[in-house]
Structure formats: structure tokens, C-alpha cells
């Protein structure tokens, strides 16, 4: 459930005029509540000038295309630089940061907003990629031979903005000119055995397109997210020094970038804010429209990392993820509802969402992209059969049209959805957009729920509900193979089955509600057996266990159970706990590399310090592997998220704490810290400190 809050400040006009109105209105107020100002708009007036700061660590993605490139007049193949997405070893180790200042002026006609804005940003966007140098007397893998690399130091744009205001929000599109200053560097081994190099500087001019959203926190301060696509055009051919014995290096470069920046905006003349909308009365409706956007910036400093493999977490990096979702609902007839959720997502988790089994960002997807990617994540029909008796009011919300329904009922859902929408729920740890972000805290992490890379599947869910309990079951598609984005259509022999019993109680002595959820799952998918992969590797038939697993996959079953507790201790304090276990014999298909997990924690509202809509949470988790799963990683196996090439086994342990500051009824800012020991179950690595900020808005 999303929390709501009252505004942080009242308008200056209300503060100044209230003392003058009290003597006149006192007696009238005894008889009637004041009427709202019908002439005042229901949206913010954004007119006037503004200035601000913007920035992101790990939220900028781009690439440089080099070519044709020549060394001493001899051509080498065209190549494309890496980026901070983890597409190459260089990119996986890069920390990209962009930040600077901006200012602009806005005009407004009714809810329609238009204006002009300029910004200037510093950057440390490094794009190193070695060229192919075979045939020139140097090895391709020679780390000293980095023929061309690029470093963008400065960005600037001049853009027009056009948008729509509603309540305290502004959604807008942008377009205009963009420029960037980039240094191109060449390095190569010199005759003395060292490294020589040269550089050239170029300024690229091109265009930018983008979109953004901002929210008025007070009548002078707003927070926002701004996405930009920049095409900086192509340079002319230029020369970067000469390789001894080979001749000059010359090339041509073209560059593009995708940037997502958080913004702090100051309106010195003040904003005219709309009155706070009153919560509508619960009533039946035909249509529901909601939305959300979440921006997570996450960074990890240095830590012990004596060796790495393709799935390892690397030190000294920052990454950012962004999602924006629409929740559309329509009541077709009594008891029948249709829902659709298109979602944009951009960005990657740390090390491309790799390196920790209980991963540290619940918004990070294995299907990440450097540009906003649109997916239809949910589309399903829900049919409710009332069985009579007591009824309950259901308020309007995301994927819920306001209605009245029988408490005792049967509900059938068919279509595309996330199994976490219906199973393993918890009031204190289930939504990484507003509470805990660690995968082992917001989910029963040994539950390998069927899903594509963003976390969704197709199938059917049936639930029988009464006041004291609910029983639900689902039958859904599984991926065609581990970590596949394609769901297997063969539901008869390859599918996932889940069942859950939820009981509701009131804890004696404190008169506070609680719930216990007991679940079981059994999936059949195209997977490898860990023990078989290890035996074949040790027999010398395959180079490592990862290669053996890929060659021996066939339909196999994976099963497990979980238990989930949520318990209110007071009106403001709640606790949660989870335990989960899988058989650990065959590969996981969808979620993560955990065979057993135990987690729990506390969640506290800020009533005691007069911030009742703020939340502070602390939780911990311990994850483990089966013996055959450990042997698989020790022999070079790669899992869904982890695999260091070898393994000095130890249980993976994580602690997370966060403070969610509710700025307005729509906007929450969270500071988050996680401490992980033995990441990927490897005593040779870590411990790891992870720092994050999260900006979440919904309407």
C-alpha cells in the first residue's frame, strides 16, 4: 500500500491572511465548513523563471563509433566503444557521473506549459575499447595497446519544453540543440617498454530529444527526473600521434548518449499550488488510472576482489535504474475487470545485475537497457464470483477499480502478470519501490518463481477467499531456459505450479493483526543437473561446469517451499520474517541462485517524531546453497546472477536499513544502505558496502 502525506508547508498567502480572517469567520465556522475556492485551478502554475542542480551517478549510457581507423595508412576494422552498461569488461568497471546546473523560463496557458531551458554538465564518461591490432605485431589482448579511447568532459543543451500540468506535477517533452567536448586519446607500447600516447580534442554539435516529470514539494522547490537522448554527430578525420614503427593513428568518431538525471529545482518567484484534493468517497467505478515512476542511484566503493569471472560484482562503480508505469483498469461488467500495464524501464543494476545472489536493487532487471525500453508487462482479466454474505468496499488503486465485493469469493485471473502480485505478499517487505530493495528481503528468495527477464509470466491464478483465510494457486509458463526472456509455450509438459495458504489472525495480548503465508512450488523447465555438470567437468569432457550445463540441459523439475510472516506489534511498528527452501539439485530458471534463505526485520512509521508517513526499516538475510550447487560454482559454473570462476564457500549475508522520507502525497525520497558479506557465497570477496538513493512518485 502506498503511503500518503500532507504538504510540508502551507502557502504564504494562507499564513498571512488567516489571522485577519479569524475574527470575521469564527462564528460562521461554527456552523459550516469553509467552501473550496472554485475559481482556483486544480494544477500548479509553473510560470516564471527557475534554476537548479542536476546529476546522476551511473545513469548515463552512450557509445562512440570509430571508423574508418588507420594505423600508418593501413585500415583496421571499425569498432564501437563500450558503455557503462556492462557490455564489456571496460564498461563493467566504469563509473559514470554527470552533473551540473540549469536554468530556464516557463510560460503557461491553462494546464499547458511551454518554455526554454539551458544546461551545462560536467562528466567523467570514459569509453575505452581496444582496436583489433592483429597483424601489426601486437597481441589483441595487450592491455597497453588501447588504440583509441574517448572521455567526454562537458555537455550542454539548449532545449524547448512542452508539457501538461496536473495537481503538483508536470510531465513534459523536450527538444533542441546539444553539444559536448570530448578528448580522444591513443596509447601504445613505446620502445622503452612503457606506454606512450597522444590526444586530440573535438567539440560535437547535434540534437537532443527527451522527456521528464517534476513534482512541486513546496511553493518554491521541486524535484524531477529528466531523460535525454543526445546525438552529437560525427567528427571529421583527425590524427592522434604515431605508433613507433607503424605510423600515425587517425580515425573518425560519431557519438550518442542516453542520460537520466535527478533534478533539484528552485523557483525564486514562487509557485501557485493547487488546493489539496480531498480523498474521493469509496464508490463503484468503471475506470481506474494510476501511474508510478522510480529512480534508483546505487554505488559500491572498493572491496577485496582478488579474481573475477563473467558474473562477478566489480568494485568502484555506480549504476542507476528508472521505471515508469501506467496502471490502466476497466470494469467490463459486474465482477469482470480488465487491466493493462505498459512500462518504460532504463538502466542496469551494479555489474549488470550480477555478482550477489540476494541482489541489492529490486528495480534492477536482467533485461536492462541503456535507453528507455517499453514493455507490456501486465495484461490480464480478473473475474470475481461473489458467494454471498458480508461485503467489503475496495478503494480505487493501481490495478484495482473501486468496487464492492463479497468477502467470501472466488477470483480467477488469466493473462500476463507477476506471481508476486498474488503470492508471498507482506505489508512491510514486498515492494522495492517503497520499502526494502534487497531481493532476499522483499521475496522468499529460494522460491524460483517462473518469469521472463523483467519478472512476468503468463498463465492463470485462482483464489478462494474468506475473512479468516485465503487459498490460491497458479499454473504459468516458464522460460525456455535459465535467464531466458522467452516463455516456453509448452504448458502441458513445461510449466510452473504454485500454491499458497494465507491465514489471518489477531495476536493475543496486543490486539494487533498478522498474517502467515505458507507456499509451495514445482517447476519443470529446460535445465541442467548440478551433480552431472560437475562429474562431466571433472572427467575432462568440458572445460568448466558452465559449458557442461549448457550442453546437458533437458526438462527437469525444481521444487520448494516457503513461509512468510507479517505481524503488527503496535499501530506504527511491524515485523516480518521469511524462510524458503528449494531442492537445490537442478538449475534455477528465473529468479536467483539461492537454495535456502532466512530473512526478517522491522518497519517503523515516524509518528513518534511527528512524521507519521515516513518509514524506517531494518532487515537482514542469510542465503545458502546445496552441496551440489556449491560444487557447480567451484568448478567454474555460472548461475543466473553469480559465478566467480571458483568458490571458497560461505553463506551470503546481508543487512539493509533505509529511511523513506515522504515529501508530498505523491513523492517519497529514500536513503538506503546495505552491507553484504561473502557476496556470491565467496569468502575470498568483499565485504561490500552499497549506498543508494531512491526517488519514487505515484499518482
N, C-alpha and C positions, 0 to 999 in steps of 0.2 A: 504494500500500500504506500503510495506517495504521501509524504507529509506536507502540510500547508502551513504558512505563517502569515502574520500580519505585517504591514510595512514597517521598515526600520525607522522612518521619520515621517512626520506629517508635513504638509506644505506650509511654507512661511506665512502665506495668507491666512490659513486657518488658525495658526498660532497667534497672529497679531490681532485678528478680529474677534476671537472667542471672548476675551474679557469685556469687549464693548457690547456684545450681544446678550450676555448673560442676564443683566437686569431686565431687559425688554422681554426676553423669551422665556424667563424662568417659569412664569405661571402657565404659559402656553405649553411648555414642555411637560407639565404635569398631566396634560390631557391627551397629547398626541405626539407621536414620534416625528422628528423633522422629515420633511419630504426631500427626496433627492433632487438635485438640480437637473431638470430635464433638458436644459439647453447645453449642458456640458458634454463634450464628446466622450465616447467610451474607449478612446485610444489616446496615446501620448502625442503631444505636439513636439516634434523633433526639430522645429525651425531654429535656425541660427548657426553660430559657429561652434566648433569643438576642436579639441586637441587630445592626444593620448599617446599611450605606450602600447607596443605590441611585441609579441615574441613567442617562440616555441623552441624547445629542445627535442630534436628528433622528429619534428613534424614537417620537415621539408624533404621532398624527394625529387630527384631530377637525373638528367643524363646528358652527356656530351657525345656526339657522334664525330669521330675523327676520320678524315679521309677525303681525297686520296693523300696518303702519307708516303714520303720518300726518305730514304737514308742514302746520301751520296748519289742521288738520282735514281736509285733502284726502288721500285714500289714495294710496299708491304700491304697486306690485306687491310681493308677498312675495319675499324673496330669501334665499339661503343663502350663508354665508361660505365663503371658500376655506380650504384647509388646507395643510400643508407637503408635500403630495404633488406639487405642480406642476400642479394643475388650473387655476390661474390665474396671471397674471404676479405677483400679490402673493404667492401661495403659493410660487412658484418662488424668490423672493428671501428667503423667511423662513428663519431659523434657529431651530429649536425645541429647547429643552432643558428637561428635567425632572430633578430630583434632590432627594434628601432622606434622611431617617432612618426606620427602622422597628424594631419590636421585637415579640416575641410569646412564646408558651409552647406547647409541643408535648407531647402525650401519645401513647403508642404501645402497641398490643396486637398482638404478633407483628409481621408486616410492615405492618400497617395503622396509619396515622398520622392524628391529628386534632389541631386546635389553634385558637388565636385569634391574630390579628395586627392591629396598628395601624401606620399610616404617615402621615407628613407630608412633603409635597414642595413645593418652590418651583418655579416655572415661568416661562418667558418666551413662552408660547404666544400669538402675535398672530394675529388673524383679521380682517384688513381687507378689506372689499368695498364698493365704491361702490354706492349705490342708483341706480335709474333716476330721473333728475330732469328728463327732457324735459317740457316744458310748464310748468316752474317758472321759466323764464328763465335756466337754466344748462345748459351742454352736458354730455351724458352723460360725455364723456371728461375733464371738468375735474378735474385732479388735486387741487385744493383742496377739492372737494366730496366728502368721504368721509362720507356721512350718518351711518352707524353702523358702528363697529368695536368689537372686543372684545379684551381682554387678560386672560388667566387668570393670576393671581399665585400661587395657593396651592391645592393639592389635599390631601385627607385621606380615608382609608378606615378602616373597622373591619370585618375580614373573618374568616370562619371558613375553616379549611383542612382538607381531607380528602385523603389520598394513600396511596401504596403505596411501600414501601422495597424496594430490591433492590441488592445489593452496596454500593457507596458512593453510590448515587443515591437521590433521592426525586422522584417525579412526583406532582403534586397538583392539585386543583381548588380554587377559592376562590369565595366569595360573601359579600355583606354590604352595608353602607351606604357611600355616597360623598358627599363634599361638596367644593365649590370656591368660591373667592372670585374674582369676575370684575368688572373695570371695563369699562363700556360708554361709549364716547366718541363725540361728534358733532363734526364740523368742517365749516366752510363759509367762503366768502369774506366778509370784512366790508366795510363801506362805504369804509374807507381803503385797500382793495386788499390787505390782509393776510389772515390766516386766524384766525378765531375758533372757539371750541369750548366744550364743556361735557361733564361726565361724571357718571355715576351708578354706584354700586357695589351689587352684589347677591351674595347667597350662595345657591348652588343646592344642594339636597339630593336625592339619588336613590339608585340602587343600582349595584352593581358585580358583574360575573361575570368569571372568568378561570381561568387555569391556569399552571403553572410547573414548572420542573425545577431541582434543585440537586444539587451534587456535593461530597462531602467531600474537600478537598485534604489536610488534616491532621486530627488529632483535635480541633481547635478552630476551624478555618477552613473555610468552604465558599464556593463560587461558584455563582451561579444566574442564571436568566432568568425573568422574571415578566411575563406578559401580562395586561392588564386592559381590559375594556370598561366604560366608565362612562356611565351615563345620568343626567344631572344635573337632569332635569325642566325645567319651564317657569317663567319668571318671570311675575309679574303685569305689567300695563301700567305703564310708567314713562316719565318725560319727561326729555329731555336738552337743556335750553336752547331757544332760539328762533332761527330763521333770520331775519335782518333783512328785513323787508318781506314775509315769508311766514308767520311764526308758529312756535309750538313744535313740536319734533320729539318724537314719542312712539312707542314700539314695545313689542313683547313678544318674548322670546327663549327658545329651547329649545336645549340643547346636549348633544352626545355626544362621546366620545373613545375612541380605541384607543391603548393605551400598551404599549410593550415596553421593559423596564428590565433592565439588568445589575445584579447584586447581590453585595455582599461581606458575608458573614455570620459573626459571631463567637459561639461557644458557650463562655461562660466556664467552665462546669462540665465541659466536655469531652464528646466523643462516644465511644461504644463502637463501634469499627470492626470489620468482619468480617475474617477472615484473607484474605490474598491468594489468589485462586483459581488453582490450577495450570492451565497450558495443557492442554487435553484432547489425548489422543493422536489423531493423524490416523486417521480411520476413516470408513467409508462411513455415511451417514446418510440419513434420509428427509425431514428438515425443516430449514430454516435461518431464523433470525430475528435481524435486526440493526437498528440504528437510528442516526441521527445528528441533531444539531442544531447550527446555526452562526449566530452573531450577529456582524454587522459594523457597526461605527460608523465613519463616514468623514466628514471635514470638509475644506473648502478655504477658505483665507483670501482676502483681496482680491488681485486681479491686474488687469492692464491689460485693459479691456473697453470700447473706445470706441463700439461698437454691438452690438446683439443682434438675433437673429431667434428664431423659434419653437423651433429646435433648438440654441440656443446654451447653453454652460455659463455659469452666472452665478456671480459671486463671493460670498463671505461666506455660506456655507451649510453645513449638516451634515445628513446623512441616515443612516438605519440600515436594514439588511435582516436578516430572520430566516427560516431554513428549518428544518423538522423532517421527517424522512423515515423511513419504515419499509421495510426490505428483507425481503420475505417470499419464501421459496423452498420448493418441494415437489418431490420426486422421484416422478414418476408411475410410472415403470418404469425398468429399466436403460437409461441413455442418454437418457432423456426427463425434462426438468425444466421446471417452470412457475414464473414469477416475477411478483410484483406489488409496485409501489412507490407507495403513497399518500404525498402530501407536502403539508404546510402551508407556505405562504410569506406573508410580510408585509413591506411596506416598499418603498422605491424607492432607486435609485441617485441620485447627485448630479444635480440638474436633471432628475429623472425619467428617468434613464439616457440622457442626451443630452449632446452637446457635445464629446465626444472620440471619435475613431474607434477607437483602441485603448483601450476603456473601462477604468476603473480598479478596478472591482469585479466579479469573476466571479460573485458570488452575486446581483447585481442583475439583475432580469428586466424585459423590456419589458412584461410583464403584471403589474406590481406592483400592490399593493392596500394601502389603509390598515388593513385588518383581515385576520386570518388567513384565507387562501383555500385550500381543499382541492382538489387535482387528483390524478387518477390518472396520474402521469407515465410510469410504465412498466407494461406487462403484456405478457409475451411468453413463448413456448415455445421451449426450446432442445433440439435433437435432435443427439446426438453419435454418429457412426458410427466405431467403432474399426476400424483397418486392420491391427491385429496388431503384434507386435514389442515393443519396450521400452514399459514403462508408467511412470506418474508419479502420486504422491499429490497431491491437490488439497485443501488445508485448507478448513474452513468459513469463509465470509466473506460480505460484502454481495453479494447476488445470486450466490452460489455455495454449493451444498450440498456438503459434504465427500464426496469420492468418489475412486476410482482410475480412470484413463483411459489409453488408448493415446496415446503421444507422436505417432505418425502417425495422423491422424484427419481426418474431415470434420465440420464443425459447421454446422448450419443454425439460424438464429434468425428467428422470424416474430412480428410483433406491433408494439407501440409501444416505442420506445427512443430513446436519443440516439446519433447517429452517433459522437460522441466516446467512447462506451463501447467501441467496437471499432477505431476509426481514429485515427491521429495521437496515439497514446499516447506518454508519456515519463515515465520514473521520477522526473525532477527538476522537471518543469514541466508539470503536466496537471490538477491538482486545486486550484481556487481556495479550497477549504475548508481546505487544509493547507499549500499552498505559494504560488506566485506568484498574485496577483489580477488583474494586467493582462491583458486579453484577447489582446494581441499576444505575451504570453509563454507562456500556458498553451495556446495553439492556433496553428495556422498560419492567420493571420487573413485572408489573401486567399482562403482556402477558404470559399466560401459554402455551407456545409452546410445541406441542407433541414431546416427545423424550424418549429414554431409559436413563439409568443412566449416560453414558458419554455425552449425549446430541444429539443423532442422531435418525432419524426415516426413514421410507420407504414410498414412495408414488410418486406423480407426481407433477411437478410445471410447469406452463405455463406463459409466459411473452410476452406482446406486447410492443415494444419499438419504440419511435420516439425521435427526438432531444430534444423536449421540455418536454416530459413526458414518463413515463412507467407505465403499469398496469400489475400486476402479481397476480396469485392465486395458491394455493396449496391444495391438498387433501391427507392426510397422515394417517398412523397408530398412535394410541395412546397406552400407556402402559395398560397392563391388569388391573392394579390397581395403586393407587398412589405410586410413587417411585419404580415401578417395572422395572426390566431390560428386561422384556419380552414384546414385542409389540403384541398387540391384532390383529389377522389376520382377524377379522370380520369387514371389511371395509364398509359393507353396512349399519350396524346399530351402529357401534362404530368407530369413526374416528374424525379427526380434519380438519377443513376448515379454511384457512387464505386467506385474500385478502389485497392488498396494492396498493395505488396510489402514485407514486413518481413524483413530479413536479420539474423542474429545472428553475432557474432564475438568473438574474444578478441584484444585489442590486443597485438601482439608487443612484447617488452621489459618490459612492466609486468604482463603476465598478468592483465588486468582485462577484464570483459565489456563489450560495447557492442552497440547495435542501430542500424540505419539503416532508415528507412521512407520509401518513395517512393510518392506518391499522385497520382491524377488524378480530376477530377470534371467532369461535364457535366450541367447542369440546364436544363430547359425550363419556363418559368413565364410568367405574365402580367405583363410588364414593359415599360418604355419604353426607347427608344434615346436615349442622351445627345445625340448629334450632332443627331438630328431635333428633340429638345426645344429645343435651343439655336437652331437655324435658325428654327423657328416663333416662338420668343420674339422674336428679333431682327427678324423680319419684321412684328412688331406684332400677330400673331394671338392672342397670350396675354399676360397681364400679367407673368408670370415663368415660369421654366423648370419650377417645381414644378407650376403649373397645366397647362402643356403636357404634362408627363409623365403626369399623372393622366388627361388626355384621350386619350392616344395609346397606352395600354398594349395589348399583344396578346401571344400566345405567342411568346417569343423564347428563344434559347439563351445560356447563360453557361457558360464552361468555364475550367479552370485546372489547375495542378499545384502540388505541394508536396514538400519534402524535409525530413526530421526526423532528427536525430542525438541519441542519448544515449550517453555514454561514461563509465564509471567510470575515474578516474585513480588513486585509491587506494581502500582499503576505506571511507573516510569522505568522500572528495571526488569529486564528479561534475560533468560539464559537459554542456550541451545546446545545440543550435543548430537553428534552423528558417529555411527560405526558402520563400516562396509567391508565386504569380503567377496572376492571372486576366486574361482578355482585356480587361476594362475598357470594353466597348462598351455593354452594357446594364445596367439597374439590378440591384443585388443584391437577393435575395429575403429572406434570413433573418438573416445574421449581422451584418456591419457594412460600413462604407464604406471598404474597403481593396482596392486593385488589386495592390499589391506590398508585401511585408513581409520584413524580415530581422531575426532576433532571436537571442539567445543569452545564456548566463550560467553561473554556478557555484552548486553546492549543497554545503554542508559540514556534516557531523554534528559534534556537540560533544564528541567523545571526548577531544580534546586538553585540554579544561578540565573533564574528569570529568562531562560532561553528554551521554552518548552518544546520548540520544534527542531532544535539542534539534537544531534545524536553523537555519542561517543561509544566506540566499540573496541573490544579487545578479544582476541581469539588465538587459538593455537591448534596445530595439526601435526600428526606423526604418520608417515606413509612408509609402506614396506613392500617387498617383492617376495614371490615364492622362490624356493631354491633353484628350480629350473630356469626361472626368469632371470635370476642373478647370473647363472652360468651363461645364459644367452648374451648378456651385455658384457660379461668378462671376456667373451670370445669375439668381440667386435660387432655385436648386434646393434641395430638401430631400431628404436621404437617410434611411437607416434610423436613424442616430444624430446626424447633423451637418447643418449648414446655417446660416450666419450672415447670409444675405441677400446677401452679397458675399464676395469672396475675394482676398486677397493671398497667393498660393500659396507654401508652403514645406513640406518634408517634416515630418511629425509625428514627434517623437522622444520616447521615454520611458525613464526609468531607474527601476527598482524594487529596493528592498532590504527584507528582513524578517528578524526573529528569531522563531522558533517555540519557545516555552518549554513543554516537556512537563511538566505539573503532576502528573498521575497517568496510569495506563494508559488512562484514558478521556478525559482533559481536556487541551487544548492552548490556550495563550494566545499570540497573535501580535501583535507591534508591526510596523507596515508604513509605509513612506514611499515616495512616488512623485513624480518631477519630470518634468513634461511641457512641452516647448517646441512652439510652433506648434500648439496644440490645434485640431482640425478643419482642419489644414493652413493655418491662417491666421496669417501673420506679424504681423497687427495685434492679436493677442490673446495673453495670457499673458506670461511663462511661469507655470505653475501648480504649486503645491506641494500635495500631497494627503497627509493624515495619517489613519491608520486603526488601530483595534484590532479583533482578531478572536478570538472565543471559540468553540472547536469541541469537541464531545463526541461520542463514539460508543460503542456497546456491541454 
